Amino acid sequence: MARKINIRTYFSALRHFKNYYSTIIFRIKLTLNNISYGKNVRAYNGIPKLYIHPNSLSVNLGDNVRIRNYWNTGWYAHSFIKVQENASLTIGNNVGINSSMIIATHKISIGNHVFIGGGTKIYDTNFHNLNWEARRDAKTSSISNTSPVTIEDDVFIGTDCIIGKGVTIGARSIIAAGSVVVKSIPSDCIAGGNPAKVIKNLINN
C-alpha cells in the first residue's frame, strides 16, 4: 500500500533544502568577493544580492549573521548589500537582516545582536548633489556628501525604516516601523517618526 505524503512535511523539507542551497551559494559569493565572514552565516528564502567594488576597503560579517529574503513580514524583495570603492562595511555577531538594503559609499558599522526589519534602507550618502546647478550637469550631479553610519549593539530597527548618512543609533534603542532617521538617536530609547525623534526612554521602564 502506497504511503501518503504529508504535504506539510514535504514543504518543510523543501524549505530547508532551499535555505541550505541559499546559504551555500551566499557563502561562495562572499568568498568570491573577498568578504571576511564568521561562523554560521546563513541566507534564508533566496540569495542576497551583492555588489562589492574590487577596491572597497573592507567588508566583514561576524558570527551567526542571518539574512532573509522575500516573503518574511510581508516584504517581497531580496536583501541587497552594496559597498563602493574606498568604502567599508562591518556587520557584527548575531545580526538578523530581513529583506533590507545597505549601501556603503564611505563607512557603515553595525554592532552585535542587531535586528533590522523588512524593507529597511541604510545609506551613508545623499546619492546626489544638493546644489541645483550641479544637478543639471551629469558630471557633478552624482557628487554627494557622505558621512559614516553607526548602529550600536542590541538595536532593533522596525520594518520600512530609512537610516540616513551621519547617523549613530545608540545601543539597545528601538526604531519604530516606518521611521526616517536623519539625526543620531541616543542609547536606551524608543524613537520614531519622520524625522525620527525620541518617544520614550527605556531606562528604569
Backbone torsions as a table, in degrees:
resi	resn	phi	psi	omega
1	MET	NA	130.5	-177.7
2	ALA	-67.0	140.0	179.7
3	ARG	-83.9	135.1	179.4
4	LYS	-71.6	141.9	178.4
5	ILE	-90.7	124.0	176.0
6	ASN	-77.0	113.5	-175.0
7	ILE	-60.7	-41.0	-179.0
8	ARG	-63.1	-43.1	178.0
9	THR	-64.0	-39.3	179.6
10	TYR	-61.2	-48.9	-177.8
11	PHE	-69.9	-31.8	176.3
12	SER	-64.4	-43.8	177.9
13	ALA	-64.1	-39.3	178.8
14	LEU	-63.3	-41.9	179.2
15	ARG	-64.5	-42.4	178.8
16	HIS	-63.5	-39.4	178.0
17	PHE	-64.8	-43.7	179.6
18	LYS	-60.9	-42.9	179.7
19	ASN	-66.8	-38.4	176.8
20	TYR	-62.4	-46.6	178.7
21	TYR	-62.4	-45.4	-179.7
22	SER	-59.8	-42.0	-179.0
23	THR	-65.0	-44.4	-179.8
24	ILE	-62.1	-47.0	-179.7
25	ILE	-65.1	-39.8	179.7
26	PHE	-62.8	-43.3	178.5
27	ARG	-64.3	-36.3	176.0
28	ILE	-63.4	-43.0	178.3
29	LYS	-62.7	-40.2	177.0
30	LEU	-60.4	-45.7	-179.9
31	THR	-62.9	-44.8	-179.6
32	LEU	-63.4	-27.4	179.5
33	ASN	-95.0	12.7	178.5
34	ASN	57.1	37.7	178.8
35	ILE	-94.5	128.0	176.8
36	SER	-79.7	129.5	179.0
37	TYR	-141.1	152.8	-175.1
38	GLY	-92.8	-160.4	-176.3
39	LYS	-74.8	145.4	168.7
40	ASN	63.0	31.7	172.5
41	VAL	-71.4	130.2	-173.9
42	ARG	-134.9	152.5	172.6
43	ALA	-121.8	141.6	-177.9
44	TYR	-125.6	142.6	172.6
45	ASN	61.1	32.2	179.7
46	GLY	130.3	177.8	-175.4
47	ILE	-107.7	120.6	177.6
48	PRO	-57.1	145.8	177.7
49	LYS	-85.9	136.0	-179.1
50	LEU	-124.5	136.9	165.0
51	TYR	-134.3	105.4	-178.2
52	ILE	-117.0	115.6	-179.5
53	HIS	-64.4	138.0	179.9
54	PRO	-56.4	-26.4	-179.4
55	ASN	-104.8	23.5	171.7
56	SER	-65.9	153.4	-176.1
57	LEU	-74.0	-51.5	179.3
58	SER	-165.5	146.8	174.1
59	VAL	-136.8	120.6	-175.5
60	ASN	-133.0	129.2	173.5
61	LEU	-114.7	134.7	-177.7
62	GLY	-83.2	-163.6	178.8
63	ASP	-75.4	148.4	172.4
64	ASN	57.7	36.3	172.8
65	VAL	-80.0	128.3	-178.1
66	ARG	-121.2	122.3	-179.1
67	ILE	-120.5	120.8	-177.7
68	ARG	-105.8	156.4	-178.0
69	ASN	-135.0	159.1	171.9
70	TYR	67.0	-114.2	-154.6
71	TRP	-81.7	-7.2	-177.4
72	ASN	-62.3	137.5	-178.7
73	THR	51.6	28.0	172.9
74	GLY	85.1	3.3	-179.0
75	TRP	-95.3	136.4	-174.9
76	TYR	-118.1	65.1	-179.8
77	ALA	-153.3	151.1	172.2
78	HIS	-70.2	148.6	163.1
79	SER	-67.6	146.9	-175.1
80	PHE	-136.5	126.3	178.3
81	ILE	-123.1	124.7	-179.8
82	LYS	-130.3	127.9	178.2
83	VAL	-126.5	117.6	-174.0
84	GLN	-82.9	176.5	176.9
85	GLU	-56.4	135.8	178.5
86	ASN	62.4	19.6	178.7
87	ALA	-108.9	162.9	178.3
88	SER	-137.3	151.0	177.6
89	LEU	-137.9	128.8	176.1
90	THR	-126.0	126.6	175.9
91	ILE	-120.3	126.1	-172.9
92	GLY	-78.8	-161.1	-178.0
93	ASN	-84.7	148.7	174.1
94	ASN	57.0	47.2	-179.9
95	VAL	-105.1	134.4	175.7
96	GLY	-113.1	126.1	-179.3
97	ILE	-124.2	127.2	-175.0
98	ASN	-121.5	110.3	174.9
99	SER	45.0	53.2	-175.4
100	SER	-121.2	167.3	-179.4
101	MET	-121.1	129.3	177.2
102	ILE	-126.6	119.6	-179.8
103	ILE	-125.1	115.0	-179.1
104	ALA	-109.0	117.7	172.7
105	THR	-108.3	-11.4	178.3
106	HIS	-132.7	-76.3	-179.6
107	LYS	-159.7	128.0	173.0
108	ILE	-128.2	129.9	179.6
109	SER	-125.2	124.3	178.3
110	ILE	-117.9	127.1	-173.7
111	GLY	-78.6	-160.6	-178.7
112	ASN	-88.6	149.9	175.4
113	HIS	58.2	38.0	178.2
114	VAL	-96.7	138.9	176.2
115	PHE	-120.6	130.0	-175.1
116	ILE	-122.0	119.1	-173.9
117	GLY	-76.6	163.2	-176.6
118	GLY	-57.9	140.0	177.2
119	GLY	80.4	1.5	-179.3
120	THR	-73.9	145.6	179.0
121	LYS	-127.0	131.3	-179.9
122	ILE	-122.2	118.4	-176.8
123	TYR	-128.3	145.9	172.7
124	ASP	-113.2	25.4	-176.4
125	THR	-149.9	160.2	172.4
126	ASN	-84.2	-13.8	-177.5
127	PHE	73.2	-36.8	-178.3
128	HIS	-130.9	156.1	178.0
129	ASN	-62.8	140.0	-179.9
130	LEU	-85.0	-9.6	178.2
131	ASN	-87.9	124.5	-173.8
132	TRP	-64.2	-33.8	179.6
133	GLU	-67.7	-40.4	179.2
134	ALA	-65.5	-33.1	-179.2
135	ARG	-68.4	-20.5	178.6
136	ARG	-74.2	-20.9	-177.9
137	ASP	-100.6	122.4	-178.6
138	ALA	-58.8	-29.0	-178.0
139	LYS	-72.4	-28.5	-176.1
140	THR	-113.8	-6.7	-176.6
141	SER	-59.0	-38.2	-174.9
142	SER	-91.9	3.0	176.6
143	ILE	-77.4	113.9	-171.7
144	SER	-132.4	164.8	176.5
145	ASN	-79.3	142.3	175.8
146	THR	-128.4	153.5	177.5
147	SER	-161.0	139.6	-172.7
148	PRO	-60.7	149.4	173.5
149	VAL	-113.4	131.4	178.0
150	THR	-127.2	123.4	175.0
151	ILE	-115.0	114.4	-172.1
152	GLU	-82.3	178.6	-173.3
153	ASP	-59.8	145.0	171.1
154	ASP	65.4	21.0	175.7
155	VAL	-77.4	141.4	175.3
156	PHE	-117.7	120.3	-179.7
157	ILE	-112.0	121.9	-178.0
158	GLY	-71.5	178.2	-178.0
159	THR	-66.8	150.0	170.5
160	ASP	60.0	38.5	176.3
161	CYS	-96.4	157.7	172.2
162	ILE	-121.7	124.4	177.6
163	ILE	-110.7	115.1	-173.3
164	GLY	-92.9	177.6	-175.3
165	LYS	-63.6	150.5	174.1
166	GLY	73.6	10.1	-174.4
167	VAL	-95.0	139.2	166.6
168	THR	-117.9	128.1	174.6
169	ILE	-106.5	117.6	-173.6
170	GLY	-68.7	158.4	-175.4
171	ALA	-55.5	139.3	172.4
172	ARG	71.8	6.4	179.8
173	SER	-81.2	158.4	-179.7
174	ILE	-119.4	129.7	176.3
175	ILE	-105.3	119.6	-175.7
176	ALA	-66.1	151.4	-179.1
177	ALA	-55.9	140.2	176.2
178	GLY	79.1	9.9	-176.7
179	SER	-81.7	152.4	174.2
180	VAL	-117.2	110.8	-173.8
181	VAL	-100.3	109.0	-179.5
182	VAL	-117.9	-5.5	174.5
183	LYS	-132.3	153.5	-175.7
184	SER	-61.9	146.7	-179.3
185	ILE	-114.9	132.0	-178.9
186	PRO	-71.7	172.6	178.2
187	SER	-71.5	157.9	169.6
188	ASP	56.7	52.5	176.8
189	CYS	-149.9	166.7	168.5
190	ILE	-105.4	128.8	179.2
191	ALA	-127.5	149.2	179.1
192	GLY	-167.4	169.5	178.2
193	GLY	106.1	-177.2	178.8
194	ASN	-136.0	102.3	-1.5
195	PRO	-75.8	154.2	-176.4
196	ALA	-66.4	135.1	176.9
197	LYS	-133.0	160.5	178.8
198	VAL	-66.8	126.6	178.2
199	ILE	-98.8	-38.4	-174.3
200	LYS	-156.4	137.4	173.0
201	ASN	-85.3	140.1	-175.8
202	LEU	-94.7	-11.7	-179.8
203	ILE	-69.2	132.8	179.2
204	ASN	65.4	22.9	177.0
205	ASN	-112.1	NA	NA
